[in-house]
């Protein structure tokens, strides 16, 4: 049983879909996915879907259902495993049913990011998630971490009885370093550097734009800065004002949200890719950028170096001058840029969804086998 009712955002859905795309051969396997009707699942004879007749979009209603009604359904179908990839286990599983969870959301555990949040519902929600996720991981039969960094953070806070680290993969559609893709029509004909991330404060768009503004004119006139991601987030107005005040409206291209399927082409044609986040669990955007085989410049905050290793150039995301330094180093030295590009193409091959899924299913099957 996979509880996917909390898989409402792109990352959670991408993980679930890739896990279900790579189901191993198993004669007696039956997978029931608890999911809303609008969540498209891969076709597989082992997969079926279940949802109550009423909506569980409201988190309070969903939590009540998971606490009060889901246990009886688990008993009814004789579930061996309840897998909650969203990180919160609100269900007391019946005897004989093992519980598996994941740790995905680092924000409630990052004091710096919590300091950015205004007092109110966001702070309360993060406080609740902090305690609920710790309780879920300490009580689960298996907890899957997606970075060693995140695992270390949690294991310093609580005892996790059975933990394993299984990083996410890169979709084959993003592995474009050896392919030819058409250039997206929304891009200028000139070169551009690319930053993909929604405009949250901890993504440091303000510092990235400030660093771009500090570039010598010969580089700024040659290379645009293209920003992809939802730009109506808290803090985005400050970035828009900075762009206007610096007179960069024609050089900084804000593309907003771009359909996920179109992103590979944007990475593929970038002169370099930036990733300036200071709070991640597994940096999926960074992995996708590596897949394009372009030079990747990344935040030096963990876990980014855990995933980029020697294949990326690093900077402090809190320091516009340091970001500027990293950009100039690549734009001023074509040999260095090519070395980074070649290293990215090699590093991305360490991450693939088939390997992630195989490791995940193996851990779950082993858990069940040991229970019998």
C-alpha positions in Angstrom: 0.0 0.0 0.0 1.5 3.4 -1.1 -0.1 6.4 0.4 0.3 9.0 -2.4 -2.4 11.5 -1.2 0.4 13.9 -0.2 2.2 13.6 -3.6 0.7 16.8 -4.8 3.9 18.6 -5.9 6.2 17.9 -8.8 9.0 16.2 -6.9 6.8 13.8 -5.0 4.9 12.8 -8.1 8.1 12.4 -10.1 9.4 10.0 -7.5 6.2 8.0 -7.3 5.9 7.7 -11.1 9.5 6.5 -11.5 9.2 4.1 -8.7 6.1 2.5 -10.3 7.7 2.6 -13.8 10.4 0.2 -12.5 8.5 -2.5 -10.7 10.6 -5.7 -10.6 9.3 -9.1 -11.5 7.5 -10.6 -8.5 4.9 -13.3 -8.8 2.8 -12.3 -5.8 3.2 -8.6 -5.9 0.1 -6.4 -5.6 0.4 -2.6 -5.2 -2.5 -0.5 -4.1 -1.9 3.2 -4.5 -3.9 5.6 -2.4 -4.2 8.5 -4.8 -6.6 11.2 -6.1 -8.2 10.5 -9.4 -6.2 13.2 -11.2 -2.8 11.6 -10.4 -1.8 9.7 -13.5 -0.1 6.4 -12.7 1.8 4.1 -15.0 0.0 1.1 -16.4 1.0 -2.2 -14.7 -0.9 -5.4 -13.9 0.2 -5.2 -10.3 -1.1 -1.7 -9.7 -4.5 -0.7 -8.6 -5.8 2.6 -7.2 -8.0 3.3 -4.2 -9.6 6.5 -2.9 -12.7 7.1 -0.7 -15.7 8.6 -2.4 -15.1 12.0 -0.9 -12.2 14.4 -1.4 -9.1 14.3 0.9 -7.6 17.5 -0.4 -8.1 19.2 3.0 -5.2 18.1 5.1 -7.3 17.9 8.3 -9.8 15.6 6.6 -7.0 13.5 5.1 -5.3 13.1 8.5 -8.6 12.1 10.1 -9.2 9.5 7.4 -5.6 8.1 7.7 -6.0 7.8 11.5 -9.5 6.5 11.8 -10.4 4.6 8.6 -7.2 3.6 6.8 -6.2 1.0 9.4 -9.4 -1.0 8.7 -8.7 -0.9 5.0 -5.2 -2.1 5.6 -6.6 -5.1 7.5 -9.2 -5.7 4.8 -6.7 -6.1 2.0 -4.1 -7.8 4.3 -1.4 -5.3 3.5 2.1 -6.3 4.2 3.5 -2.8 3.9 2.3 0.7 4.2 4.7 3.1 2.4 4.3 6.8 3.1 6.8 8.6 0.8 5.5 12.0 1.9 7.3 11.6 5.2 4.3 11.7 7.5 2.8 8.6 9.0 -0.6 9.3 10.5 -1.8 5.7 10.5 -1.3 3.1 13.2 -0.7 0.0 11.0 -2.3 -3.3 12.0 -0.2 -6.1 13.3 1.8 -7.7 10.5 1.9 -4.6 8.4 5.3 -2.9 8.2 5.6 0.8 7.9 8.0 2.5 5.5 8.5 6.3 5.2 10.9 8.8 3.5 12.5 12.0 4.5 12.1 14.6 1.8 11.3 18.0 3.3 14.3 19.7 4.9 12.7 23.1 5.5 11.3 22.3 9.0 14.8 21.4 10.1 16.7 24.4 8.7 16.8 27.2 11.3 18.0 29.7 8.7 15.0 29.1 6.4 12.6 29.1 9.3 13.9 32.5 10.2 12.7 33.8 6.8 9.1 32.6 7.4 6.7 35.2 8.7 5.0 34.5 12.0 1.7 32.7 11.4 0.4 29.6 9.7 3.7 28.8 7.9 5.6 28.8 11.1 3.0 26.6 12.8 2.9 24.2 9.9 6.7 23.8 10.0 6.7 23.3 13.7 4.0 20.5 13.4 5.9 18.9 10.5 9.2 18.9 12.5 7.6 16.9 15.3 5.4 14.7 13.1 8.2 13.7 10.8 10.6 12.9 13.6 7.9 10.8 15.2 7.2 9.1 11.9 10.8 8.2 11.2 11.5 7.0 14.8 8.5 4.7 14.7 8.8 3.4 11.1 10.2 -0.1 10.3 12.2 1.4 7.5 13.1 5.1 6.7 14.5 6.0 3.3 16.8 9.0 3.1 17.7 10.6 -0.2 21.0 12.1 1.0 23.6 11.2 3.6 23.5 14.8 4.7 19.8 14.7 5.5 20.3 11.3 7.2 22.9 12.8 9.5 20.7 15.7 10.4 17.8 13.4 11.5 20.0 10.8 13.2 21.4 13.6 15.4 17.9 14.4 16.5 16.3 11.0 17.0 16.9 7.3 16.8 15.9 5.9 13.4 15.6 2.1 13.9 16.3 1.1 10.3 17.7 3.7 7.9 19.0 3.5 4.3 20.2 6.2 1.9 18.8 5.9 -1.7 19.3 9.1 -3.7 16.9 10.1 -6.5 17.7 9.6 -10.1 17.7 11.6 -13.3 15.0 11.1 -15.9 16.4 9.9 -19.3 14.7 12.9 -20.9 17.2 15.2 -19.0 20.3 13.2 -20.0 20.8 15.2 -23.2 24.6 15.7 -23.2 24.9 13.4 -26.2 21.8 14.5 -28.0 20.5 17.3 -30.2 17.4 19.2 -29.1 15.6 22.1 -30.8 16.1 25.4 -29.1 13.0 26.7 -27.2 11.3 29.5 -29.0 11.0 31.7 -25.9 14.7 32.1 -25.6 16.7 34.9 -27.2 19.1 34.0 -30.0 22.0 35.1 -27.8 23.7 32.9 -25.1 22.1 32.6 -21.7 22.9 31.2 -18.3 20.0 29.4 -16.7 18.6 29.2 -13.1 15.6 26.9 -12.6 13.9 27.3 -9.2 10.8 28.9 -7.8 11.4 32.3 -6.2 11.6 31.2 -2.6 13.9 33.3 -0.4 16.2 30.4 0.3 16.7 30.0 -3.5 18.7 33.3 -3.5 17.4 34.8 -6.7 18.3 38.2 -5.3 21.9 37.3 -4.9 22.0 35.7 -8.3 20.6 38.8 -10.0 23.0 41.0 -8.0 25.9 38.8 -9.1 24.8 39.0 -12.7 24.7 42.8 -12.5 28.3 42.9 -11.2 29.6 41.0 -14.3 31.9 43.0 -16.6 29.9 44.5 -19.4 31.6 42.3 -22.0 30.1 39.2 -20.3 26.7 40.7 -19.4 26.2 42.0 -23.0 27.1 38.5 -24.3 25.1 36.3 -22.0 21.5 36.7 -20.7 20.3 35.5 -17.4 17.2 33.3 -17.8 15.1 32.5 -14.7 12.6 29.6 -14.8 10.2 29.0 -11.9 7.1 30.4 -10.2 7.8 34.1 -9.7 4.8 34.9 -7.5 6.3 33.5 -4.3 7.0 35.6 -1.1 10.2 37.6 -1.8 9.8 37.6 -5.5 8.7 41.3 -5.6 12.1 42.2 -4.1 13.8 40.5 -7.0 11.6 42.2 -9.6 12.4 45.6 -8.0 16.1 44.8 -8.1 15.9 44.0 -11.8 14.1 47.2 -12.5 16.3 49.4 -10.4 19.5 48.0 -12.0 18.0 48.5 -15.5 18.3 44.8 -16.3 14.8 44.3 -17.8 16.2 43.4 -21.2 19.0 41.2 -19.9 17.3 39.1 -17.2 14.5 37.0 -18.8 11.9 35.8 -16.3 10.1 32.8 -18.0 7.9 31.8 -15.1 6.8 28.2 -14.7 7.7 26.1 -17.7 6.1 22.7 -18.3 8.3 19.9 -16.9 8.6 18.1 -20.2 10.0 21.3 -21.8 12.8 21.8 -19.3 15.5 19.5 -20.9 15.8 21.8 -23.9 16.3 24.8 -21.7 19.2 23.1 -19.8 20.6 21.7 -23.1 21.1 25.1 -24.7 22.4 27.0 -21.7 25.9 28.3 -21.7 26.0 27.4 -18.0 23.5 26.3 -15.3 23.2 27.9 -11.8 21.8 26.4 -8.7 21.9 28.7 -5.7 19.6 27.1 -3.1 20.7 26.9 0.5 18.2 24.3 1.7 17.8 21.0 -0.1 17.4 17.3 0.8 18.2 15.9 -2.7 18.8 18.7 -5.3 16.8 17.3 -8.2 17.3 20.5 -10.2 21.0 20.3 -9.9 20.9 16.6 -11.1 18.9 17.6 -14.1 21.4 20.3 -14.9 24.2 17.8 -14.8 22.4 15.7 -17.2 22.6 18.3 -19.9 26.4 18.2 -19.8 26.8 21.9 -19.5 29.0 23.7 -16.9 27.1 23.6 -13.5 27.8 26.3 -10.9 26.2 25.4 -7.5 25.7 26.5 -4.0 28.4 25.1 -1.7 25.8 24.3 1.1 25.3 20.6 1.7 24.0 18.4 0.3 24.9 20.0 -3.1 28.6 18.9 -3.0 27.5 15.4 -2.0 25.8 15.1 -5.4 28.0 17.3 -7.6 31.3 16.1 -6.2 34.1 17.4 -8.5 31.8 17.9 -11.5 30.5 21.4 -10.4 32.0 24.7 -9.4 30.8 26.0 -6.0 30.0 29.4 -4.5 28.4 30.8 -1.4 24.7 31.4 -2.2 24.7 34.2 0.5 27.4 36.2 -1.3 26.7 37.9 -4.6 30.4 38.6 -5.1 31.3 34.9 -4.7 28.6 34.0 -7.2 30.0 36.6 -9.6 33.5 35.1 -9.1 32.2 31.6 -10.1 30.4 32.9 -13.2 33.4 35.0 -14.4 35.7 32.0 -14.0 33.6 30.0 -16.4 32.8 32.7 -18.9 36.4 33.8 -19.1 38.0 30.4 -19.6 36.5 28.2 -22.3 38.8 25.3 -21.4 37.7 25.4 -17.8 34.0 25.5 -19.0 34.5 22.5 -21.2 36.1 20.5 -18.3 33.1 21.3 -16.1 30.8 20.3 -18.9 32.6 17.0 -19.5 32.6 16.3 -15.8 28.9 17.0 -15.5 28.2 14.4 -18.3 30.1 11.8 -16.4 28.7 12.6 -12.9 25.1 12.5 -14.1 25.5 8.8 -14.9 25.7 8.0 -11.2 22.1 8.8 -10.8 19.2 7.0 -12.6 15.7 6.1 -11.7 16.0 2.5 -12.5 18.8 2.1 -9.9 16.8 4.2 -7.3 13.7 2.1 -7.8 15.6 -1.2 -7.7 17.2 -0.3 -4.4 13.9 0.8 -3.0 12.0 -2.3 -3.9 14.8 -4.5 -2.7 14.7 -2.8 0.7 10.9 -3.2 0.9 10.9 -6.9 -0.1 13.7 -7.6 2.4 11.7 -6.0 5.1 8.7 -8.2 4.3 10.8 -11.3 4.0 12.3 -10.8 7.5 8.9 -10.4 9.0 7.8 -13.9 7.8 
